[in-house]
Each structure stands twice: as structure tokens, then as C-alpha cells.
Amino acid sequence: MAKVQRPDGQTRKLNWFYLVNAAVLGLAAVTILYPFYNAVLISLVSQKEYMTTPFMLFPKNITFDAYTYIFSSSRIGHGYMNTLLILLIGVPYNMLTTALTAYALSRERFPGKRIITALVVFTMYFSGGLIPFYLLVRDLGMMNHLVSVILVYGANTFYLLLMRTYFAEIPAALEESAKIDGANDLVILVRIMLPLALPIVATVTLFFSVDRWNEWFNAMLFLREGQKWPLQLVLRSIVMSTIDDIGSRNVSIRKTVFEDGVKMAAVFITMAPIMFTYPFLQKYFMKGILVGSVKS
């Protein structure tokens, strides 16, 4: 260990292990963050500048042609509206089904509880198959409706187990006191359990929000009209149409927009809302995921 002279005249031992550890972690952080940073830069430069310096640090000339091309499509507005609708309805629906099931499995004593828990866990590893899933939605008359995308995704097994573990750590005395005062199970859940379980509630809400924001597979299966597509499918169709336009003889598009720039702009548009939301939930996220998964 080396010694470092502090401004106040005192000496402090310098631990080389922590310095090497910090250097390795810093290099790992740069390795992880640079591809995303480079993707943003590619979306902001012309094809000529990108071909000249593909691994740039600072762009010389910034252009928003890729973003202008994406937002000039009338489909992008429908995509945002459909995704927001799926998010605003789907996330509360997911949280309702997940919280109710998790609370019941963590507190209530009823015949067959272990069997029900085992069946819930079973769905985490095995499903009924894609074809029966498609036929079920078709027979229910939900094809080509947003309700098919919202309702087919209810409680998530992994998130449910996290919430159940967290609820189980809350002292049962609080529930017993509330029942003595005349509160029923629903009141106990809403006014006692959920406020005390705020970290795991915020964590699971973030998980469901990311899932709903990135919704595309069920929409691809069940939605036929482009005006009902969520944002992910709309951006995919725009990127694919860009490839077709650039590959054609449309010289005006070829001069201003290139394929990689549109792709990276679509990536940034997709990631930005969740990326800017995460810092506000980070303190709950770290606590909720650790306590909900480690304690038993």
C-alpha cells in the first residue's frame, strides 16, 4: 500500500486493489455505454461523415434528417397513441392481477394453496403453445383489437413471486390489528400492504412498463391494421420502408437519409422514455429487487 498526503497534512493509505477495481469497472462502463452513445451519434450525422469516422467521439456536423424522416410518417402518431393506451391500461391491469395473487399466496391459508403456487410456478417454465394461444384469442373475438394485446398479458410469474416474497416479510401483526378494527382483506392490501411494499411495487411497475412499452409480438400476431399497431411495429415498418426506398432509385432520399441513421434514430426513440424514467425509480428498484428476491 502507498501513502497519500492529504491537504490537512494527514496521510492516508492508498489501497491498490480498489484502484485497479475502479479502473476495471470504469473500463467496463465505457465498453457498455459507448455503443449506445455511438448509436445516438450515428442518428445525428450524415452518411458521408459516418463512413469517414465510424467510431467518432464528437460529430462535426449535426443533422436531424433521420428523425425528420421518422416523424414525417403519419403512422408514428398512431404508434405513440396505441403504445400509450396499452401502457396506461395494461400496467394497472398487470399490477392489479399480480398484487392480488401475490397477496393471497403470501398471507391467506386456504386448502390447495401449495398446489396453486406450484401451478403458478409451472407456467414460468411451460406454456400452452403458440397455436392454442392464437386460436383462443381468435375464438374470443379479440382479433384486430387492442384489447387482445392488453388482456392476454396478465400477471407475470416472476414478478408475482417477487411481490409474494416481499409481502411475506411484512409482520402479520399489522394485518391482525387491522382485522380487529374491522378492515377487510382489500382494505388491508390497499391501505397497509401496498404502502409498506412501495419499493417492490415501484420495481414491478417499472418492469411492467418496460414490457408494455416494448410490446410487439402479440401485436404482430393479432393486429392486422397498421393504424392499430404499437410504436415498435410502426418503427419496424418505417425502417423496412427506408431500406426499400434507399435501395430504389429515389435519389432525394438517398442523399439525405441512410439506413443506419434511421435504424439508430428508431432505437433512441424507443429507449428514451424508459431511460429517462428509470432514474426516478432507481432507489426503489435497487431495494425492491434485492429484498424481494433474497428474503424468504
Secondary structure in CASP SS format (residue, H / E / C, confidence):
PFRMAT SS
TARGET T0000
AUTHOR 0000-0000-0000
METHOD secondary structure of the structure
MODEL  1
M C 1.00
A E 1.00
K E 1.00
V E 1.00
Q E 1.00
R C 1.00
P C 1.00
D C 1.00
G C 1.00
Q C 1.00
T E 1.00
R E 1.00
K E 1.00
L E 1.00
N C 1.00
W H 1.00
F H 1.00
Y H 1.00
L H 1.00
V H 1.00
N H 1.00
A H 1.00
A H 1.00
V H 1.00
L H 1.00
G H 1.00
L H 1.00
A H 1.00
A H 1.00
V H 1.00
T H 1.00
I H 1.00
L H 1.00
Y H 1.00
P H 1.00
F H 1.00
Y H 1.00
N H 1.00
A H 1.00
V H 1.00
L H 1.00
I H 1.00
S C 1.00
L C 1.00
V C 1.00
S C 1.00
Q H 1.00
K H 1.00
E H 1.00
Y H 1.00
M H 1.00
T H 1.00
T C 1.00
P C 1.00
F C 1.00
M C 1.00
L C 1.00
F C 1.00
P C 1.00
K C 1.00
N C 1.00
I C 1.00
T C 1.00
F C 1.00
D H 1.00
A H 1.00
Y H 1.00
T H 1.00
Y H 1.00
I H 1.00
F H 1.00
S C 1.00
S C 1.00
S C 1.00
R H 1.00
I H 1.00
G H 1.00
H H 1.00
G H 1.00
Y H 1.00
M H 1.00
N H 1.00
T H 1.00
L H 1.00
L H 1.00
I H 1.00
L H 1.00
L H 1.00
I H 1.00
G H 1.00
V H 1.00
P H 1.00
Y H 1.00
N H 1.00
M H 1.00
L H 1.00
T H 1.00
T H 1.00
A H 1.00
L H 1.00
T H 1.00
A H 1.00
Y H 1.00
A H 1.00
L H 1.00
S H 1.00
R H 1.00
E C 1.00
R C 1.00
F C 1.00
P C 1.00
G C 1.00
K H 1.00
R H 1.00
I H 1.00
I H 1.00
T H 1.00
A H 1.00
L H 1.00
V H 1.00
V H 1.00
F H 1.00
T H 1.00
M H 1.00
Y H 1.00
F C 1.00
S C 1.00
G C 1.00
G C 1.00
L H 1.00
I H 1.00
P H 1.00
F H 1.00
Y H 1.00
L H 1.00
L H 1.00
V H 1.00
R H 1.00
D H 1.00
L C 1.00
G C 1.00
M C 1.00
M C 1.00
N C 1.00
H C 1.00
L H 1.00
V H 1.00
S H 1.00
V H 1.00
I H 1.00
L H 1.00
V C 1.00
Y C 1.00
G C 1.00
A C 1.00
N C 1.00
T H 1.00
F H 1.00
Y H 1.00
L H 1.00
L H 1.00
L H 1.00
M H 1.00
R H 1.00
T H 1.00
Y H 1.00
F H 1.00
A H 1.00
E H 1.00
I C 1.00
P C 1.00
A H 1.00
A H 1.00
L H 1.00
E H 1.00
E H 1.00
S H 1.00
A H 1.00
K H 1.00
I H 1.00
D C 1.00
G C 1.00
A C 1.00
N C 1.00
D H 1.00
L H 1.00
V H 1.00
I H 1.00
L H 1.00
V H 1.00
R H 1.00
I H 1.00
M H 1.00
L H 1.00
P H 1.00
L H 1.00
A C 1.00
L H 1.00
P H 1.00
I H 1.00
V H 1.00
A H 1.00
T H 1.00
V H 1.00
T H 1.00
L H 1.00
F H 1.00
F H 1.00
S H 1.00
V H 1.00
D H 1.00
R H 1.00
W H 1.00
N C 1.00
E C 1.00
W C 1.00
F H 1.00
N H 1.00
A H 1.00
M H 1.00
L H 1.00
F H 1.00
L C 1.00
R C 1.00
E C 1.00
G H 1.00
Q H 1.00
K H 1.00
W C 1.00
P C 1.00
L H 1.00
Q H 1.00
L H 1.00
V H 1.00
L H 1.00
R H 1.00
S H 1.00
I H 1.00
V H 1.00
M H 1.00
S H 1.00
T H 1.00
I H 1.00
D H 1.00
D H 1.00
I H 1.00
G H 1.00
S C 1.00
R C 1.00
N C 1.00
V H 1.00
S H 1.00
I H 1.00
R H 1.00
K H 1.00
T H 1.00
V C 1.00
F C 1.00
E H 1.00
D H 1.00
G H 1.00
V H 1.00
K H 1.00
M H 1.00
A H 1.00
A H 1.00
V H 1.00
F H 1.00
I H 1.00
T H 1.00
M H 1.00
A H 1.00
P H 1.00
I H 1.00
M H 1.00
F H 1.00
T H 1.00
Y H 1.00
P H 1.00
F H 1.00
L H 1.00
Q H 1.00
K H 1.00
Y H 1.00
F H 1.00
M H 1.00
K H 1.00
G H 1.00
I H 1.00
L H 1.00
V H 1.00
G H 1.00
S H 1.00
V H 1.00
K C 1.00
S C 1.00
END
